[in-house]
Amino acid sequence: MAREYFEKLSGLLDSLGLDDDLRGRLYVAHFFNGAALYFDGLICASWSAVGLAFKLPEDEVKALINSGEAAPLRYFPNGYIKRDYALFESPDPLNRDHWRIYVLKAVAAMRL
């Protein structure tokens, strides 16, 4: 199952064409039963059975969750909430412009 999410996240990343926008190494690696997106060795997003999640500033995560656009990230039904993450439960990989914005925001948040 992890391979499925690795391929989804890798394919999404390839389709975004971010090479000219970032000064650092952005790559996908296996992460438990999913895949994680790393920027310069730090995780900034993940894609797993629960959906596509981005590590974002706390105020933005709260706004996305309060608006209903995103949900809190829990990897397990009774697990703790990963507070720095906004979870998109049914991501459409063809919505590239939308995800491009969140990848860039997640990378920018890594620099704060």
C-alpha positions as CSV (number, residue, x, y, z in Angstrom):
1,M,0.0,0.0,0.0
2,A,2.8,2.4,0.7
3,R,3.9,2.1,-2.9
4,E,0.6,3.4,-4.1
5,Y,1.0,6.7,-2.1
6,F,4.6,7.0,-3.0
7,E,3.6,6.9,-6.7
8,K,0.8,9.3,-6.1
9,L,2.9,11.9,-4.3
10,S,5.9,11.4,-6.7
11,G,3.6,11.9,-9.7
12,L,2.0,15.0,-8.2
13,L,5.4,16.5,-7.4
14,D,6.7,15.8,-10.9
15,S,3.6,17.4,-12.4
16,L,4.1,20.6,-10.4
17,G,7.4,21.6,-12.0
18,L,8.8,23.3,-8.9
19,D,12.5,23.0,-9.8
20,D,12.9,26.7,-10.6
21,D,10.9,27.8,-7.6
22,L,12.9,26.2,-4.8
23,R,16.4,26.5,-3.6
24,G,16.8,23.2,-1.8
25,R,16.1,19.5,-2.2
26,L,12.5,18.3,-2.5
27,Y,12.0,14.6,-2.6
28,V,9.5,11.8,-1.8
29,A,10.3,8.9,0.5
30,H,8.3,6.0,2.0
31,F,6.7,6.9,5.3
32,F,5.0,4.1,7.3
33,N,2.0,3.0,5.1
34,G,2.2,6.1,2.9
35,A,4.7,8.6,1.5
36,A,6.3,11.8,2.8
37,L,7.5,14.9,1.0
38,Y,10.7,16.2,2.4
39,F,12.4,19.6,1.8
40,D,16.1,19.6,2.7
41,G,15.6,16.6,5.0
42,L,12.5,17.9,6.8
43,I,9.0,16.5,6.3
44,C,6.5,19.0,4.9
45,A,3.7,16.8,3.5
46,S,2.4,13.3,3.4
47,W,0.0,11.2,1.4
48,S,-1.5,8.1,3.0
49,A,-4.8,6.3,3.4
50,V,-6.2,9.2,5.3
51,G,-5.4,11.7,2.6
52,L,-2.9,14.4,1.6
53,A,-1.6,16.5,4.4
54,F,0.6,19.6,4.5
55,K,2.6,21.0,7.4
56,L,1.5,24.7,7.5
57,P,1.6,27.6,9.9
58,E,-0.8,27.1,12.9
59,D,-3.2,29.9,12.0
60,E,-3.6,28.6,8.4
61,V,-4.2,25.1,9.6
62,K,-7.0,26.4,11.9
63,A,-8.5,28.5,9.2
64,L,-8.6,25.6,6.7
65,I,-10.1,23.2,9.3
66,N,-12.7,25.8,10.5
67,S,-13.7,26.5,6.9
68,G,-14.3,22.8,6.3
69,E,-11.7,22.7,3.4
70,A,-9.4,20.5,5.5
71,A,-9.6,18.2,8.5
72,P,-7.3,17.6,11.4
73,L,-4.7,15.0,10.6
74,R,-4.8,11.7,12.5
75,Y,-3.0,8.7,11.2
76,F,-5.1,6.3,13.4
77,P,-8.8,6.6,14.5
78,N,-7.9,7.1,18.1
79,G,-4.5,8.6,17.5
80,Y,-3.5,12.1,18.5
81,I,-4.0,15.0,16.1
82,K,-0.9,16.3,14.3
83,R,-1.6,20.0,15.0
84,D,0.7,21.5,12.4
85,Y,-1.0,19.7,9.5
86,A,-4.1,20.3,7.4
87,L,-5.5,17.1,5.9
88,F,-7.3,17.0,2.5
89,E,-9.2,13.7,2.7
90,S,-10.1,13.2,-0.9
91,P,-7.4,15.0,-2.9
92,D,-7.8,15.4,-6.6
93,P,-4.2,15.0,-8.1
94,L,-5.3,16.8,-11.2
95,N,-5.9,20.0,-9.3
96,R,-2.2,20.9,-9.7
97,D,-2.5,24.7,-9.1
98,H,-4.2,24.1,-5.8
99,W,-1.5,21.6,-4.6
100,R,1.3,23.7,-6.0
101,I,0.3,26.5,-3.7
102,Y,0.2,24.2,-0.6
103,V,3.6,22.6,-1.4
104,L,5.1,26.1,-1.7
105,K,3.4,27.2,1.5
106,A,4.6,24.1,3.3
107,V,8.2,24.6,2.1
108,A,8.0,28.3,3.2
109,A,6.8,27.2,6.6
110,M,9.9,25.0,7.0
111,R,12.0,28.2,6.8
112,L,10.2,30.0,9.7
